[in-house]
Amino acid sequence: MMGAPVKLLIHGASGRMGQALIRLAQANPLLKVVAMTGRSSFPSLAELPEFDVAIDFSSPEGFDAVLALCLQRKKPLVSGTTGLSAAQFQSLKQAGEQIPALWASNYSLGVAVLNRLVAQAGQWLKHWQLDILESHHIHKKDAPSGTALSLGETARAATGNDPVYHSLRCGDVVGEHTVQFTGQGERIELVHRATNRDIFAQGALFAAEKIHGKLNGHYQFADLL
């Protein structure tokens, strides 16, 4: 017998990701959107109805507001907001002592697997040159992308070497990431290509469903796979 659906707060609902989250959640009987907030809602979050999990794709300002709300209500937070400061990441980590908390630069299941492959390859290729190439649409502002930086951190931890980043902004590319290990006379390329933005929303909804009922902690997306 199917239990009650997980009640979601979509924070940043007016954005492209927020709209995808709402559309896909409405088609999933295991989930129910009970509240949606935009930029103008930040001061009035305390008035929102009860929810089980908050999904945040807003802004650094909006992130602070929804994290405070989740801490107050002791509810899990799944965030993909970009541009967070070191202090905000530290606040999220500390929040894991009181609630289940998760931030990821990319909610693609394929990228989560790519990250594990990079860690494994890096253990064996410590002396090879390390490059990370990423391509996105012309409207993406940050470069390197958050996903490229996360992959770079994984590669650095495995190899002890700093990666070189290469960014390209062109057309309507959804997202492509290549982690390249280059040796003498050979190279290995680990590649992920996204062709539909819905994969990121689907991954965030998957994370919200899985984190519901988890013990308090600071989670990585791969922890929920």
N, C-alpha and C positions, 0 to 999 in steps of 0.2 A: 504494500500500500504506500502510495506517495505521500510524504509528509507535507506540511504547510510550506508554501514557497518562501524563499529568502526575501525579505523586504529590503529594498535598496533605496538609498539616497544617491542621486546622480548630481554631483557638485561640479558645476561648469557645463550645465546642460545645453546652453545656447551655442557652444562651440561645435566644430565638426565631429570631434570624438564623442562629445556628449550626445549629439543627435543620433550617432550610430549606436551608442550604448542603449539609448531609449528604444530605438527601433528593434534591435536584436533581443533585448530583454523582454519586450512585449510578446515576442514569438516563442519564448522559453517558459514552459509551464512551471519550472522549478524556481523561477524568479518573478518578483513583482516590484515594479517601481512605485514607491509610495510618496516620493518627494523629489522635486527637481529645483535646482537653484542656479542662478546666473550671477553676474558681477554685481547687480544691484541688490542681491539678496544677502551679501556678506554680513551686513550689520544685524540682520534679523534671523539668523540661523537658530537661535534659541526657541523660536516659535514653531519649528518644524515638527511634524508628527513623529511617532516612534518608528525607528528603522532598525534593521539587523546589521547592515554593513553599509558604509559610505564608500562610494567610488569617486575619486577626485581627479578631474582633468581640467583644472582651472588656471590659476596663476600663482606666483609666489605669495601674493597678498591673500588670495583665496585659500591657499594651502594652510596658512596659519590659522585662519578662521575655522576650517573644518577639522583640523587636528585638535583644536581646543574643544570643539563640540564633541568629538569622539571621546576625548579624555573625560569630559564631564559626564557623558552618558555611558561610558565603559563599553563602547562599540568598536568593532574592527574598522580599520581604514586601509583601503587599497588606493594608492596614488600613482599617477603617471605624469604629474605636473612637472614641466621642465623649467630650468632656470633657478632652481633652489640653491640657496647659499649653503656654505659649510655649516653654519649655525642651525639652519633648518634641518639639514640631514642629521645633525646631532640631536636635535629635538625629537625627530622621528625615532631615532635609535633609543633614546631615553623613554619615549612613549611605550616602547615594547615591554617595559616593566609593568605597565598597567593595562595594555590592550594588545590584541594582535595587530601588528602594523607592517605594512608592505609598501615599498616603492620600487618601481622598475622603470628603466629607460625604454623598455620595449616589452610588450605583452604578447609577442609572437611565440608560439610554442616552438617553432623552428629555430628562432634565435636562442631560446633557452637551451636547446640541444646543441646548437653551434657553440655556445659558450663552454659547454662541457667538453666538446671536441677540441676547442682551442687549448683548454687547460691540459688535456691529455697530450696533444701534440707538442706543446711547449716543454713538457717534461723531457722529451727526447731530442728536442732541437734547440737546445740552449745557446748554441754558438752560431746559429743562422741569423741572417738579417730579418728583422721583423717590421712589416709594413701593414697598415690598415687603410683600405680604400673604401670610401663610402660615397654614394650618389643619392641625391634627393631632388625633389621638385624645386623650381626657382623661387618659391615663396618661403621655403624653410630658412629661418634666420640664423640659427646656431650652427657653427661648424668648428670642429668636427661635431657630428651628431652625438647625442647622449648614448646611443647604442654603440657607436664606435669607441667612445671613451670607456664604456663598461667592458667591451671586448678587450680594449687595451689594458685595462687593469687586470683582467684575468690572465692575459698573455704575459704581462710584466711579473705577476706573482709566480707564474710557472717557469719563466726563463731568467728572470733577474735583469732583463734588458728593457730599455725604453722603446716603445714602438714609434715609428714615423707615421703621421697621419696625412692622408690625401683626401680632399673633399671636392666634390663636383656638384654644382647646382644647375639642373637642366630640365627643361620641359615639365612634364607631369609625372616624373619618376616617383613612385610611391616610396621605395627604399631598397637599396642594395648595399650589402656589406661584404667585403672580402678581407680575410685575414691571410696574409701571404708570408710564408717562411721561405727564404731564399738561401740556398747553399751554393757551393761551387759546382756548376754544371747542372743544377736541378733546383726545382722549387715545388712547394706544396701550397695550393690555394684552397681555403675553406670558405665557401660562398653561400650566402643566403639572399634570395631575391623575393621581395614582397610585391605582389601584383594587385592586391586588393586591400584597402585600408580596413575592411571589416575584420581581418584577422586580429588586429590589435584590440578592437572592442570585444571580440569573442574571447580573447585571452584574458582580458580584464574581468569579464563576467565569470569566466571559469575560475579565476583567482578569488573573486568575491564569494562564489558558491563554496569553494574549498576552505576558505579561511573562516567561514562562519562556524562557530563552535570550537575553533582551535584554542589552545592555551595561549596566554599572553606571551608575546615574544616579538622580536624584530626579524621578519621573514624575508627570504629571497624568493623570487618567482619560482625558481627551480625546486625549492623546498616543497612546493605544492603539486608537482607533477606526479 
